[in-house]
């Protein structure tokens, strides 16, 4: 087991403490860090929400959430009791006045503690909560504020939120979280590229033919229809998570792992995204919406039925794009991105496909010619696979077939892989912003995405239908195959 370094004692305030994010992700993440003795017993987890609950009642809700979202093998009665002893509850109206005096009194007991304010609320409340924190003198040099995505729904609204929060907190104390950046495999992109000479020397347009990034979900909107129907796949997934993956994959080497050194290089990638001209939007982007179908042998409804409104929606639940970067390293290399709901498998992967050899000494009948690929699996079964040609064993001539050199991280290191939130929450306490987005990153991503969104709005065509359980509209296949390429769908089982 690796050595786990405890963080300093802290007061972690979670606004939106009765919501799904807190119950499903934040509390389990904090429980694991407490279980592994990374959170000191002198720390406090202060749950804040508008509804009134006695402390014992909220602790009961928290325990129920742990038993629902943490595997039974990882639960221990004494550890649960110890963790819940850190949890206290205060009723606070983030946008109003009620409860702030109670929160002030609680935090005032330990004015020198590190304070993290996690805003697990609607982004419309970010500015109001931060103003209340300032009004009640709750911001210290040891305070940090954590903003969940989405930061706005376009560049204008993102700037407005950043302005509101920035009037209260300096940029160094603002942590814009993207949980994808906390995944072990995503961080391994840095190790893969910059700690292994073999790959970094090949990481350019001379050797790489194209790159694919796929984030697929089997679920529908799952009760989030009200939010999702005003967002869509591009805003919900591609503009943030997938562009961040693209940044780590394509960026130049930072001078160090210092937060700003890494984020400076990511920003260069976002600014190098080539805008898609309006007349090329139909050929280089595909919007889709799932209809009724089957997932895992079970019938599932279409998007309209999931919404329950009875009205036809023009929101996309699937998007595929062909992107280019205006960088010498990547000149002429296309990047194909796709994401969607109600697809056949839940998976996230990056495929780096290398160019085929211009000449082969092997006769065509000896093998089905396959290019080398580097497949980076983010989920499920996090790992890396290098697909290469090898000789089949046995006599009878030279017969070749593709074979994978496969590394499963969990099996290799023989340990549980922590959830992304576990790492990110501890990084907030440490004040390490390397895996968080800076303001200029967020706004650069929106500046590019707004061009696509505006082009779609100027040509208000309905998204193309696709049956649930398939890989999206057939137009997404045409998007890549017109370039003589195909989507990688040899997925782990």
C-alpha positions in Angstrom: 0.0 0.0 0.0 1.3 3.5 -0.8 1.9 5.9 2.0 -1.1 8.1 2.6 -0.2 11.6 3.8 -2.8 13.1 6.1 -4.1 16.6 5.3 -4.2 19.4 7.9 -7.2 19.6 10.2 -10.0 21.5 8.3 -13.6 22.7 8.4 -15.3 21.5 5.3 -18.6 23.3 4.6 -20.9 21.7 2.0 -23.7 23.8 0.7 -26.4 21.7 -0.9 -25.8 19.0 1.7 -29.1 17.2 1.2 -28.7 17.0 -2.6 -27.8 14.0 -4.8 -24.2 15.1 -5.4 -23.4 15.3 -1.7 -25.1 12.0 -0.8 -23.9 10.0 -3.9 -20.3 11.3 -4.2 -19.1 13.8 -1.6 -20.0 11.9 1.6 -18.6 8.5 0.3 -15.4 10.2 -0.8 -14.9 11.8 2.6 -15.7 8.5 4.3 -13.0 6.7 2.4 -10.4 9.4 3.2 -11.4 9.2 6.9 -11.2 5.4 6.8 -7.7 5.6 5.3 -6.7 8.0 8.1 -6.1 10.9 5.7 -8.7 13.2 7.4 -7.7 14.0 11.0 -10.3 13.4 13.7 -10.1 17.1 14.6 -11.7 18.0 11.3 -15.3 18.9 10.9 -17.7 18.3 8.0 -20.4 21.0 8.2 -23.5 20.1 6.1 -25.5 23.2 5.1 -28.9 23.3 3.3 -32.1 25.2 3.5 -34.2 22.4 5.1 -34.3 22.0 8.8 -33.1 18.7 10.3 -31.9 17.8 13.8 -28.3 16.8 13.7 -29.1 13.2 14.6 -31.5 13.0 11.7 -29.0 14.3 9.2 -26.4 11.9 10.4 -28.9 9.2 9.8 -29.4 10.4 6.3 -25.6 10.4 5.8 -25.3 6.9 7.1 -28.0 5.7 4.7 -26.2 7.3 1.8 -23.0 5.5 2.8 -24.7 2.2 3.0 -26.3 2.8 -0.4 -23.2 4.1 -2.3 -20.2 2.4 -0.6 -19.7 -1.4 -1.0 -20.6 -3.4 2.1 -17.1 -4.8 2.3 -15.7 -1.3 2.7 -18.1 -0.4 5.6 -17.2 -0.8 9.2 -19.5 0.1 12.1 -16.7 1.8 14.1 -15.4 3.7 11.1 -18.9 4.9 10.2 -19.5 6.1 13.8 -16.1 7.9 13.8 -16.8 9.5 10.5 -20.3 10.6 11.4 -19.0 12.2 14.6 -17.2 14.7 12.4 -20.5 15.6 10.7 -22.7 18.5 11.9 -25.7 20.1 10.3 -26.8 23.7 10.1 -29.8 25.1 8.2 -28.6 27.9 6.0 -30.4 29.7 3.1 -27.5 30.3 0.8 -29.3 33.0 -1.1 -31.0 34.6 1.9 -30.3 35.5 5.5 -31.6 32.6 7.5 -29.0 30.5 9.3 -25.9 32.5 8.6 -25.5 33.6 12.2 -25.5 29.9 13.2 -22.8 29.1 10.6 -20.8 32.1 11.7 -20.9 31.0 15.3 -19.8 27.5 14.4 -16.9 28.6 12.2 -15.9 31.2 14.7 -15.0 28.6 17.2 -11.9 27.8 15.1 -10.9 30.9 13.1 -7.5 29.6 12.1 -8.6 26.4 10.5 -8.4 25.7 6.8 -11.9 26.2 5.5 -13.3 24.7 2.3 -16.7 25.9 1.0 -18.1 23.3 -1.5 -21.0 24.7 -3.5 -22.9 21.6 -4.4 -25.8 23.8 -5.6 -27.2 25.4 -8.7 -24.6 27.7 -10.4 -27.2 30.5 -10.1 -26.5 30.5 -6.3 -22.7 30.7 -6.5 -22.5 34.5 -6.5 -25.1 34.8 -3.8 -23.5 32.3 -1.5 -20.1 33.9 -1.9 -21.5 37.4 -1.2 -23.1 36.0 2.0 -19.8 34.5 3.0 -18.1 37.9 2.6 -21.0 39.8 4.3 -20.7 37.5 7.4 -16.9 37.8 7.4 -16.4 34.1 6.9 -13.6 34.3 4.3 -10.0 34.0 5.7 -6.6 33.6 4.0 -7.1 29.9 4.7 -10.4 29.6 2.9 -11.1 28.0 -0.5 -14.3 27.8 -2.5 -15.2 24.9 -4.8 -17.4 25.4 -7.8 -19.1 22.5 -9.5 -19.7 22.5 -13.2 -21.4 23.8 -15.2 -19.9 27.2 -14.9 -22.6 28.9 -16.9 -24.3 27.8 -20.1 -22.3 30.0 -22.5 -19.4 32.5 -22.4 -21.5 35.4 -21.2 -23.0 33.5 -18.3 -19.6 31.9 -17.4 -18.0 35.4 -17.2 -20.9 36.6 -15.0 -20.5 33.8 -12.5 -16.7 34.2 -12.5 -17.1 37.9 -11.9 -19.5 37.4 -9.0 -17.3 34.8 -7.3 -14.1 36.8 -8.2 -15.4 39.9 -6.4 -15.2 37.9 -3.1 -12.4 35.3 -3.6 -9.1 35.8 -5.2 -8.4 33.4 -8.1 -5.9 31.5 -6.0 -8.7 30.5 -3.6 -11.2 29.4 -6.3 -11.3 25.7 -7.2 -13.4 24.9 -10.3 -13.8 21.2 -10.1 -14.0 18.7 -13.0 -14.1 15.3 -11.5 -12.6 13.7 -14.7 -9.3 15.4 -13.9 -9.2 13.5 -10.6 -9.4 10.1 -12.3 -6.2 8.0 -11.9 -6.1 7.2 -15.6 -6.4 10.9 -16.6 -3.5 11.7 -14.4 -1.6 8.8 -15.9 -1.8 10.7 -19.2 0.9 13.1 -17.7 3.0 10.1 -16.6 2.5 8.3 -19.9 3.6 11.2 -22.0 6.3 13.0 -19.9 7.8 10.1 -18.0 8.2 7.7 -20.9 10.5 8.8 -23.7 9.2 6.1 -26.0 5.8 7.8 -26.3 6.7 11.5 -26.1 9.0 11.0 -29.2 6.0 9.6 -31.1 3.5 12.2 -29.9 3.2 14.2 -33.1 1.7 14.5 -36.6 4.5 12.5 -38.2 3.5 9.3 -36.4 -0.1 9.8 -35.3 -2.9 9.4 -37.8 -5.8 10.6 -35.6 -7.2 10.6 -32.1 -10.6 9.5 -30.8 -12.2 10.4 -27.5 -15.4 8.6 -26.5 -17.5 9.1 -23.4 -20.5 6.8 -23.5 -23.4 6.4 -21.0 -26.1 3.7 -20.9 -28.4 5.8 -18.7 -30.9 8.4 -19.8 -31.5 11.7 -18.0 -32.4 9.9 -14.7 -34.6 12.6 -13.2 -32.3 15.4 -14.4 -34.6 16.2 -17.4 -35.3 19.7 -16.2 -31.6 20.6 -16.2 -30.5 18.4 -19.1 -33.2 19.7 -21.6 -31.7 23.2 -21.2 -28.2 21.9 -21.6 -27.7 19.0 -24.0 -24.7 16.8 -24.6 -22.3 19.5 -25.8 -22.7 21.7 -22.8 -23.1 18.9 -20.2 -20.1 16.7 -21.3 -18.1 17.9 -24.2 -17.4 21.5 -23.4 -15.9 20.6 -20.0 -14.9 17.0 -19.4 -13.9 16.0 -23.0 -12.1 19.3 -23.8 -10.1 18.8 -20.6 -9.1 15.3 -21.8 -8.1 16.8 -25.1 -5.9 19.4 -23.3 -4.0 16.8 -21.3 -3.6 14.6 -24.4 -2.4 17.4 -26.7 -0.6 19.9 -24.6 3.2 20.6 -24.7 5.3 19.7 -21.7 4.8 22.1 -18.8 8.0 23.3 -17.0 6.9 21.6 -13.8 3.8 20.2 -12.2 3.1 23.5 -10.6 -0.6 24.4 -10.9 -0.2 27.4 -13.2 2.5 25.7 -15.3 0.1 22.8 -16.2 -2.9 25.1 -16.7 -0.9 27.5 -18.9 -0.2 24.6 -21.3 -3.8 23.4 -21.2 -5.0 27.0 -22.0 -2.7 27.0 -25.1 -4.6 23.9 -26.4 -8.0 25.5 -25.9 -6.9 28.6 -27.7 -5.5 26.5 -30.5 -8.9 24.8 -31.2 -9.7 25.7 -34.8 -13.2 27.3 -35.1 -15.6 25.3 -37.2 -16.9 27.6 -40.0 -20.7 27.7 -40.2 -20.8 26.1 -43.6 -18.8 23.1 -42.3 -21.0 22.5 -39.3 -23.3 19.9 -41.0 -20.2 17.9 -42.2 -18.1 18.1 -39.0 -20.8 17.9 -36.3 -23.6 15.5 -35.6 -26.4 16.0 -33.1 -28.6 13.0 -32.0 -31.4 12.2 -29.6 -32.2 8.7 -28.4 -35.5 7.0 -29.0 -37.0 3.8 -27.5 -34.7 0.8 -27.6 -33.0 -1.8 -25.4 -30.1 -1.6 -23.0 -28.7 -4.9 -21.6 -31.7 -6.7 -23.0 -34.2 -4.5 -21.2 -36.6 -2.2 -23.0 -36.0 1.5 -22.3 -38.1 4.6 -23.3 -37.0 7.4 -25.6 -35.9 10.9 -24.5 -39.3 12.4 -24.9 -40.8 9.7 -22.6 -38.0 10.3 -20.1 -38.8 14.0 -20.0 -42.5 13.3 -19.5 -43.5 16.6 -21.0 -45.2 15.2 -24.0 -43.6 17.9 -26.2 -40.9 17.3 -28.8 -37.5 18.5 -27.6 -34.7 19.8 -29.9 -32.0 19.0 -27.2 -29.3 16.7 -28.3 -28.4 13.6 -26.1 -25.6 12.7 -28.5 -22.9 14.7 -30.2 -19.9 13.8 -32.4 -17.4 16.3 -33.8 -14.3 16.4 -35.9 -11.8 18.9 -34.4 -8.4 20.3 -35.4 -5.7 22.0 -33.4 -3.7 24.9 -34.8 -0.4 23.6 -33.3 2.7 22.5 -35.2 2.7 19.2 -33.2 -0.8 18.3 -34.4 -0.9 19.9 -37.9 -3.3 17.8 -40.0 -4.3 15.4 -37.2 -8.0 15.1 -36.8 -9.5 14.6 -33.3 -12.9 12.8 -33.3 -15.0 13.3 -30.1 -18.3 11.7 -29.3 -20.5 11.4 -26.3 -24.1 10.4 -25.7 -26.7 8.8 -23.4 -28.4 5.5 -23.9 -25.4 4.0 -25.8 -24.6 0.3 -25.6 -21.9 0.4 -22.9 -20.8 2.8 -20.2 -17.2 3.6 -21.1 -14.7 6.4 -21.5 -11.6 5.9 -23.6 -9.0 7.7 -25.6 -7.6 6.0 -28.8 -4.4 7.3 -30.3 -4.1 5.6 -33.7 -0.7 5.6 -35.3 0.0 5.9 -39.0 0.2 2.6 -41.0 3.6 1.7 -42.4 4.0 2.9 -46.0 5.6 -0.4 -47.0 5.3 -4.0 -45.7 7.5 -7.0 -46.3 4.7 -9.3 -45.4 2.4 -10.7 -48.1 -1.2 -9.4 -47.9 -2.6 -12.9 -47.2 -0.5 -13.3 -44.1 -2.5 -10.9 -42.0 -5.4 -8.5 -41.7 -3.5 -5.3 -41.6 -4.2 -3.2 -38.5 -2.6 0.0 -37.5 -1.0 0.3 -34.0 -3.2 1.9 -31.4 -2.7 3.1 -27.9 -6.0 2.7 -26.0 -6.3 4.6 -22.7 -9.4 3.3 -20.8 -10.8 5.7 -18.2 -13.7 3.5 -17.3 -14.5 0.7 -16.8 -11.4 -1.2 -15.9 -9.0 1.7 -15.9 -5.8 0.9 -17.9 -3.7 1.2 -21.0 -3.5 -1.2 -24.0 -1.0 -1.0 -26.8 -2.4 -2.8 -29.9 0.4 -4.2 -32.1 1.0 -6.9 -34.7 2.5 -10.2 -33.6 3.1 -13.5 -35.2 0.7 -16.3 -34.5 2.5 -19.3 -32.8 3.1 -22.5 -34.8 4.6 -23.6 -38.1 3.1 -23.0 -41.5 4.4 -19.6 -42.5 4.2 -16.1 -41.2 0.7 -15.4 -40.0 0.2 -12.1 -38.1 -2.6 -10.8 -35.9 -3.2 -7.8 -33.7 -2.3 -8.4 -30.0 -2.8 -6.1 -27.0 -0.1 -5.4 -24.4 -2.7 -4.7 -21.7 -2.1 -3.0 -18.3 -5.0 -3.0 -15.9 -4.1 -0.5 -13.1 -6.1 -2.1 -10.4 -4.7 -5.5 -11.1 -1.2 -4.3 -11.5 -1.1 -2.3 -8.3 -3.4 -4.8 -6.4 -5.3 -2.0 -4.7 -8.6 -0.2 -4.8 -8.6 2.8 -7.1 -9.9 5.9 -5.2 -12.8 7.8 -6.7 -11.8 11.1 -8.3 -13.6 13.1 -5.7 -11.4 11.6 -3.0 -8.3 13.1 -4.5 -9.8 16.4 -5.4 -11.4 17.1 -2.0 -8.0 16.5 -0.4 -6.3 18.7 -2.9 -8.6 21.5 -2.0 -7.6 21.3 1.6 -3.9 21.3 0.6 -4.5 24.3 -1.7 -3.2 22.3 -4.7 -5.0 23.6 -7.8 -3.2 21.6 -10.4 -6.2 19.4 -11.2 -8.7 22.3 -11.2 -9.7 24.7 -13.9 -8.6 28.3 -14.0 -10.9 31.1 -15.0 -9.3 31.6 -18.4 -9.5 27.9 -19.2 -13.3 27.9 -18.6 -13.8 30.9 -20.7 -11.6 29.8 -23.5 -13.6 26.5 -23.7 -16.9 28.4 -23.8 -15.5 30.8 -26.5 -14.9 27.8 -28.8 -18.1 26.0 -27.9 -20.3 29.1 -28.4 -19.3 29.0 -32.1 -20.8 25.5 -32.5 -23.9 26.3 -30.5 -24.5 29.5 -32.4 -24.2 27.7 -35.8 -26.7 25.1 -34.6 -29.1 27.8 -33.5 -28.8 29.5 -36.9 -29.8 26.2 -38.5 -32.4 24.9 -36.1 -32.6 21.3 -37.4 -33.9 18.6 -35.0 -31.3 16.2 -33.7 -31.1 12.9 -35.6 -32.9 10.0 -33.9 -31.1 6.9 -32.8 -32.5 3.8 -31.0 -31.4 3.5 -27.4 -28.7 0.8 -27.2 -26.9 1.8 -30.4 -23.8 4.0 -31.0 -25.8 7.0 -32.1 -27.1 8.2 -35.4 -25.7 6.7 -38.6 -24.4 10.2 -39.5 -21.8 9.8 -36.7 -20.4 6.8 -38.6 -20.3 8.8 -41.8 -18.5 11.7 -40.0 -15.4 9.5 -39.5 -15.7 7.1 -42.3 -15.7 9.8 -45.0 -12.1 10.4 -43.9 -11.4 6.7 -44.4 -11.4 5.9 -40.6 -13.7 4.1 -38.3 -14.8 4.4 -34.6 -13.0 2.1 -32.2 -15.6 -0.2 -30.6 -13.5 -3.1 -29.4 -14.6 -2.4 -25.8 -13.6 -4.2 -22.6 -16.3 -6.5 -21.2 
